[in-house]
Amino acid sequence: MFINSELMQKILHLLRPLMENESQRRGYLFRALGTNTPVQYRLNLNAPTNDFIPNLVNELLIFGEIAPGQPAFCTFINVIREDVGVDIQRRIDTIIREVQGTQTSPHLLFDLLLQMDFKSQARLVKNVMESHRTAAFLIHGEPYCGQQILVNRLFRLKPQWKNISPIKIDVSHNGAGRSILHLWRQLATWFGLPKNTEAQEIIHKICDRFLTQDVILIFYTVDYMPPKVLEAWLQKFWEPLVMQVERNCHPNQRDKHLLMFLVDNSGSVCKSNILLAQQFDEPAIPLHLPPVSRFSSDVLDDWIDMVTAIQSMQIPSELTSSILLKNSDNGIPGFVYEEICDRCGHNWEGGLAKWLI
């Protein structure tokens, strides 16, 4: 959320008589937010009033919601509303309406961030899906370049997928990527099966799932796996699964998809000797998608133009591609997302990233 200077002056004029000393400030913070909140620790309660109030407002906006539908700023100022007369209460109501009018919906912002670039990867996957029901893809690139955002972008290629849960395995978790056995155990756990479940039974589970819905498999951080382990996993898991699906596919499954995304966060898998396809020929061989990379100024300008044209979207007027490039180590996507969220009054890691698959 962004507060312009005119609105900040209104808030200053309103709060200045009520924020003159540390006791007043601490009391209102305690009543509104309780004890032990991050806002209190980031504020200097002894700062001059004209410095304290803007800092307080910004911290409350960054903090976001203390509960669903309860913005911290509105909660704080409504506590003050309890102690003032009718005239000031009306001014507070006006300020709340103005602040809410500048608020960017976090859901909308998240959806828009998904639209930033990655067009070539999305187009390629969509083209493959139009002619094949089974396929595997390697999503890769340098660290922090938006691999997980791309997964989310691809997961929206088919509207029906919003009603299904992808099968997700983080191979860096609990040593899953160390051996084939650990990976089978992770899949068994995902299905609620005993860890010692036979591999064939797990493949049958996936095939049974495919009878009624699309199946999306996502293996995160495959760069943690030694190349020989990943290669063996493709041979022992993916190839038999594809073979069984292709052999037993019913006519009513022609419009369904079985897809696997291998997510490489360091860009190392494509440099190994693992067999990857440069163009789609065989569903058992993962297709090497174009690598994710830093955003250019043209990409950022196009995104800002798109967002600015949306009537329900509010972004700070000083948010430019040059500022984003400067504050994101020259366009590293992960840092771009953080900078945009921060300037729109949201927190990427604690607020928006929770919606990542």
Secondary structure, DSSP 8 states (H G I E B T S, - for coil): ----HHHHHHHHHHHGGG-SSHHHHHHHHHHHH-SS-HHHHHS-TTS-HHHHHHHHHHHHHHH-EEETTEEHHHHHHHHHHTTS-HHHHHHHHHHHHHHHHT---HHHHHHHHTTSS-HHHHHHHHHHHHH-SEEEEEEEBSTTSSHHHHHHHHTTSSGGGGGS--EEEETTGGGGGG-HHHHHHHHHHHTT--TT--HHHHHHHHHHHHTTS-EEEEEE-GGGS-HHHHHHHIIIIIHHHHHHHHHH--GGGTT--EEEEEEESSS-GGGSS---BSS---TTS-EE---B----HHHHHHHHHHHHT-TT----TT--HHHHHHTTTTT-HHHHHHHHHHHTT--IIIIIGGG--
